[in-house]
Amino acid sequence: MQPNFQGNPNSRVLVYPRYVMKYYNSDDYSLYLFNKELQAYNFFSKLPPNEKDRFAKLIDYNIDKRYLKMSKCGTNLLEIDKLPNNFIQQLNEIADILKKYRIIHDSLPQNYCVDKDDKIRLIDFSDFELNPNPVDDKVNYAIGEIKRRLQEKFMKKQLNSIKIKLHTLTIIFIILIVIIVFIILITFYMN
């Protein structure tokens, strides 16, 4: 199966069915980002199991070739058709971990994935940083934006579904009216 290609100016990402390969460019800034992401995975590996389970896992890496091989964490939150029932609770748990360890992460909605078991995980750590100061405001804002965007997306889907149902009901109503008029006309002409 061909991998799905993604990336940015500093790296390219190949998404395979079971893992993700991220290749960083050869410039100094890309090396800086590679090292930050590697630092993040090393940090996450030392967390308790219930906390490290919220992040992609590093499977392999090569400093000379500047690649990271990571676990595939599922589908982007913005691309799924149905949110996990407890998605707000899961986002709050991730926020609590980020706050507890004062982790700075570019918490964009596309950096959250849902696996086949409806577990939400955070990916992409090239901006990883452990901050000496509390990060509560930054994390609260980021998680709030994600919740807002997800609720907006799914509200639009619900509205579209309602519109389709109303359209269908309107067509059925018109057909019923035509049938009733037809029956009345037949009854009238038969008498």
The 8 nearest C-alpha neighbors of each residue, nearest first, counted from 0:
[[1, 2, 15, 16, 3, 14, 17, 13],
 [2, 0, 3, 15, 14, 4, 13, 16],
 [3, 1, 15, 14, 13, 4, 0, 16],
 [2, 4, 14, 13, 5, 1, 15, 12],
 [5, 3, 13, 12, 2, 14, 6, 11],
 [6, 4, 12, 11, 13, 3, 7, 14],
 [5, 7, 11, 12, 10, 4, 8, 9],
 [6, 8, 10, 9, 11, 5, 12, 23],
 [7, 9, 10, 6, 11, 24, 29, 23],
 [10, 8, 29, 7, 24, 23, 11, 6],
 [11, 9, 23, 22, 7, 6, 24, 8],
 [10, 12, 6, 22, 21, 5, 7, 23],
 [11, 13, 21, 5, 6, 20, 4, 22],
 [12, 14, 4, 20, 2, 3, 19, 5],
 [13, 15, 19, 3, 2, 4, 12, 18],
 [14, 16, 2, 18, 17, 19, 13, 3],
 [15, 17, 18, 14, 71, 2, 0, 19],
 [18, 16, 71, 15, 70, 19, 14, 72],
 [17, 19, 71, 70, 15, 69, 16, 14],
 [18, 20, 14, 69, 71, 68, 15, 13],
 [21, 19, 68, 13, 12, 67, 69, 14],
 [20, 22, 12, 67, 66, 11, 13, 68],
 [23, 21, 66, 11, 10, 65, 12, 20],
 [22, 24, 10, 65, 29, 9, 66, 33],
 [23, 25, 29, 9, 10, 26, 22, 30],
 [24, 26, 29, 23, 27, 30, 65, 28],
 [27, 25, 29, 28, 24, 30, 9, 23],
 [28, 26, 30, 29, 31, 25, 24, 32],
 [29, 27, 31, 30, 26, 32, 9, 25],
 [28, 30, 32, 9, 31, 26, 27, 24],
 [29, 31, 33, 27, 28, 32, 34, 26],
 [30, 32, 28, 34, 29, 33, 27, 35],
 [33, 31, 125, 29, 35, 34, 30, 36],
 [34, 32, 30, 36, 31, 35, 29, 37],
 [33, 35, 37, 31, 32, 36, 38, 30],
 [36, 34, 38, 32, 125, 37, 33, 127],
 [35, 37, 125, 124, 39, 33, 38, 34],
 [36, 38, 34, 40, 39, 35, 33, 41],
 [39, 37, 35, 41, 36, 40, 34, 42],
 [40, 38, 36, 42, 37, 41, 127, 43],
 [41, 39, 43, 37, 42, 38, 57, 44],
 [40, 42, 38, 44, 39, 43, 37, 45],
 [41, 43, 39, 40, 44, 45, 38, 46],
 [44, 42, 40, 46, 45, 51, 41, 39],
 [43, 45, 41, 42, 46, 40, 51, 56],
 [46, 44, 43, 42, 47, 41, 51, 48],
 [47, 45, 43, 51, 44, 50, 48, 42],
 [46, 48, 50, 49, 51, 45, 44, 52],
 [49, 47, 51, 50, 52, 46, 45, 44],
 [48, 50, 52, 47, 51, 53, 46, 92],
 [51, 49, 52, 48, 47, 53, 46, 96],
 [50, 52, 48, 53, 46, 43, 54, 49],
 [51, 53, 50, 49, 54, 48, 120, 55],
 [54, 52, 120, 51, 50, 121, 93, 119],
 [55, 53, 121, 120, 52, 51, 122, 56],
 [54, 56, 122, 70, 72, 121, 69, 120],
 [57, 55, 70, 69, 58, 54, 40, 44],
 [56, 58, 69, 59, 40, 68, 70, 55],
 [59, 57, 69, 68, 56, 70, 60, 67],
 [60, 58, 68, 57, 67, 69, 61, 66],
 [61, 59, 67, 66, 68, 62, 58, 65],
 [60, 62, 64, 66, 65, 63, 67, 59],
 [61, 63, 65, 64, 60, 66, 33, 34],
 [64, 62, 65, 61, 66, 60, 25, 30],
 [63, 65, 61, 62, 66, 22, 23, 60],
 [66, 64, 62, 23, 63, 61, 22, 33],
 [65, 67, 22, 21, 61, 60, 64, 23],
 [66, 68, 60, 21, 20, 59, 69, 22],
 [69, 67, 20, 59, 58, 19, 60, 57],
 [70, 68, 57, 58, 19, 56, 18, 67],
 [69, 71, 18, 56, 55, 72, 19, 57],
 [72, 70, 18, 17, 19, 73, 69, 55],
 [71, 73, 114, 112, 70, 55, 120, 113],
 [74, 72, 114, 113, 112, 71, 115, 75],
 [73, 75, 112, 113, 76, 114, 79, 78],
 [74, 76, 112, 78, 77, 109, 111, 113],
 [77, 75, 112, 78, 79, 111, 113, 74],
 [76, 78, 75, 79, 109, 108, 149, 152],
 [79, 77, 75, 76, 80, 74, 109, 112],
 [80, 78, 76, 81, 77, 74, 75, 82],
 [79, 81, 78, 82, 153, 77, 76, 156],
 [82, 80, 79, 83, 153, 84, 76, 78],
 [81, 83, 84, 86, 80, 79, 76, 117],
 [82, 84, 86, 85, 117, 81, 118, 113],
 [85, 83, 86, 82, 87, 117, 81, 88],
 [84, 86, 88, 83, 87, 89, 82, 90],
 [85, 87, 89, 83, 88, 84, 90, 82],
 [88, 86, 90, 89, 85, 91, 146, 84],
 [87, 89, 91, 85, 86, 90, 92, 93],
 [88, 90, 92, 86, 91, 87, 85, 93],
 [91, 89, 87, 93, 92, 88, 86, 94],
 [90, 92, 94, 88, 89, 93, 95, 87],
 [93, 91, 89, 95, 94, 90, 88, 96],
 [92, 94, 90, 96, 95, 91, 97, 89],
 [95, 93, 91, 97, 92, 96, 98, 90],
 [94, 96, 92, 98, 93, 97, 99, 91],
 [97, 95, 99, 93, 98, 94, 100, 92],
 [98, 96, 102, 94, 95, 100, 99, 101],
 [97, 99, 101, 95, 96, 100, 135, 134],
 [100, 98, 96, 101, 97, 95, 102, 133],
 [99, 101, 102, 98, 97, 96, 129, 130],
 [102, 100, 98, 130, 134, 99, 129, 97],
 [103, 101, 129, 97, 100, 128, 130, 104],
 [102, 104, 128, 127, 129, 101, 130, 105],
 [105, 103, 127, 106, 126, 102, 124, 128],
 [104, 106, 107, 126, 103, 124, 127, 110],
 [107, 105, 104, 141, 110, 108, 142, 138],
 [106, 108, 110, 109, 105, 141, 145, 111],
 [107, 109, 110, 145, 111, 106, 76, 77],
 [108, 110, 107, 111, 75, 77, 76, 112],
 [111, 109, 122, 108, 107, 121, 123, 106],
 [112, 110, 121, 109, 120, 108, 76, 75],
 [113, 111, 75, 74, 76, 120, 73, 119],
 [114, 112, 119, 73, 74, 118, 117, 76],
 [113, 115, 73, 117, 116, 118, 72, 74],
 [114, 116, 117, 73, 113, 118, 74, 72],
 [115, 117, 114, 118, 113, 119, 83, 73],
 [118, 116, 114, 113, 83, 115, 119, 82],
 [119, 117, 113, 114, 116, 120, 115, 89],
 [120, 118, 113, 112, 117, 89, 111, 114],
 [121, 119, 53, 54, 112, 111, 113, 72],
 [120, 122, 111, 54, 110, 53, 55, 112],
 [121, 123, 110, 55, 54, 111, 124, 120],
 [124, 122, 125, 110, 121, 36, 126, 55],
 [123, 125, 36, 127, 126, 122, 39, 104],
 [124, 126, 36, 32, 35, 127, 123, 33],
 [125, 127, 124, 104, 128, 105, 35, 32],
 [128, 126, 124, 104, 125, 103, 35, 39],
 [127, 129, 103, 102, 130, 126, 104, 35],
 [130, 128, 102, 101, 103, 131, 127, 100],
 [129, 131, 101, 132, 128, 102, 103, 133],
 [130, 132, 129, 133, 101, 134, 102, 100],
 [133, 131, 130, 134, 101, 129, 135, 102],
 [134, 132, 135, 101, 98, 131, 130, 136],
 [133, 135, 137, 101, 136, 98, 138, 132],
 [134, 136, 138, 137, 98, 133, 139, 101],
 [137, 135, 139, 138, 134, 140, 133, 141],
 [136, 138, 140, 134, 139, 135, 141, 103],
 [137, 139, 141, 135, 140, 136, 142, 134],
 [140, 138, 136, 142, 141, 137, 135, 143],
 [139, 141, 143, 137, 138, 142, 136, 144],
 [142, 140, 138, 144, 143, 139, 106, 137],
 [141, 143, 145, 139, 144, 140, 138, 146],
 [144, 142, 140, 146, 141, 145, 139, 147],
 [145, 143, 147, 141, 142, 146, 148, 140],
 [144, 146, 142, 148, 147, 108, 143, 149],
 [145, 147, 143, 149, 144, 148, 150, 142],
 [146, 148, 144, 150, 145, 149, 151, 143],
 [149, 147, 151, 145, 150, 146, 152, 144],
 [148, 150, 152, 146, 151, 147, 145, 153],
 [149, 151, 147, 153, 152, 148, 154, 146],
 [152, 150, 148, 154, 149, 153, 147, 155],
 [153, 151, 149, 155, 150, 154, 148, 156],
 [152, 154, 156, 150, 155, 151, 157, 149],
 [153, 155, 157, 151, 156, 152, 150, 158],
 [156, 154, 158, 153, 152, 157, 159, 151],
 [155, 157, 153, 159, 154, 158, 160, 152],
 [156, 158, 160, 154, 155, 159, 161, 153],
 [159, 157, 161, 155, 160, 156, 154, 162],
 [158, 160, 162, 156, 161, 157, 155, 163],
 [159, 161, 157, 163, 158, 162, 156, 164],
 [162, 160, 158, 164, 159, 163, 165, 157],
 [163, 161, 159, 165, 160, 164, 166, 158],
 [162, 164, 166, 160, 161, 165, 167, 159],
 [163, 165, 161, 167, 166, 162, 168, 160],
 [166, 164, 168, 162, 167, 163, 169, 161],
 [165, 167, 163, 169, 164, 168, 162, 170],
 [166, 168, 164, 170, 165, 169, 163, 171],
 [169, 167, 165, 171, 170, 166, 172, 164],
 [168, 170, 172, 166, 167, 171, 165, 173],
 [169, 171, 173, 167, 172, 168, 174, 166],
 [172, 170, 168, 174, 169, 173, 175, 167],
 [173, 171, 169, 175, 170, 174, 168, 176],
 [174, 172, 176, 170, 175, 171, 169, 177],
 [173, 175, 171, 177, 176, 172, 178, 170],
 [176, 174, 178, 172, 173, 177, 179, 171],
 [177, 175, 179, 173, 178, 174, 180, 172],
 [176, 178, 174, 180, 175, 179, 181, 173],
 [177, 179, 181, 175, 176, 180, 182, 174],
 [180, 178, 176, 182, 181, 177, 175, 183],
 [181, 179, 183, 177, 182, 178, 176, 184],
 [180, 182, 178, 184, 179, 183, 177, 185],
 [183, 181, 179, 185, 184, 180, 186, 178],
 [184, 182, 180, 186, 181, 185, 187, 179],
 [185, 183, 187, 181, 186, 182, 180, 188],
 [184, 186, 182, 188, 187, 183, 189, 181],
 [187, 185, 183, 189, 184, 188, 182, 190],
 [186, 188, 184, 185, 190, 189, 183, 182],
 [189, 187, 185, 190, 186, 184, 183, 182],
 [188, 190, 186, 187, 185, 184, 183, 182],
 [189, 188, 187, 186, 185, 184, 183, 182]]
